């Protein structure tokens, strides 16, 4: 039987016979059709089928961090947001006793079960001899979402103890505060907020950090949204300004920097190695020391701080 008059069953048999060859070599049979028949006959390369399984296994491994925090961490899953602690944690020096200009960045676990995955982060500044701090943060239920409010820099986030992520004081800080204010005014998502994958509170903090790289801010892996790059970019500086990252809408990316080390992001779950801190970067957990003298386990996680008459967004 010639190739030109082969019946459909014969075509399939021909496709099966040449399945092991690197190149179809049957005269008169279109290559694309043979490949289609090979797929229909189940002759798919084994490696192609393995990739989805590998991705699923990787995501499952990354979810172990948040799951462990949810099961064994100190998350408050019972307190109603209306009565949750919103007092000062005492981490920030009182303006009356600290005359120097000051910049602080905080992170606290998100409200309720969301805290197993993420933190809320915010920036607080105080100019020299100022009587109050100014707190900058993105809040989902406000329009515009970015708020600059005077008050304590170190409030609990609906029961979650804040962690001090960065502090700068002394010479040159006034100029950095000017640039923080300017960056806040140019934030491109002033009327947009998405918990995942961004833009959210951590997207805002990371944006300001990239505009003011002298801060050298290293946001923890629990700052979900930090890898959501502005204006659809896929390449940008890491928030610390000491390296670069490739990121696809905060869902898939890789970053390498002196401050952050190496970090992989899959669906917003980030993991890597922080060489400077001699620690692992783990989703849900934060930083975990692996060598003597390294950073101790730090389970910081994201969420903003509006007034208590609003329901927390995470």
Protein Blocks (a to p, Z undefined) as FASTA:
>chain_A
ZZklccfklmmmmmmmmmmpmbdcbehiafklmmmmmmmnopacfklmmmmmmmmmmmmm
mmmmmmmmmmmmccdfkbcfklgccbdehlaccfklmmbdcddddddddehjllmmmccd
ddddddehiabdcdddddfkbccfbdcdeddfkbceehiacddfbdcehehklmmmmmmm
mmmmmocklmgccfbgbdcfklmmmmmmmmmmmnopacdfklghjlmcghhiabdcdfkl
paccddeehlaccdddfklopaddeehiacdddfklopacdehjlpadfbehiacddddd
ddddddfkbccfZZ
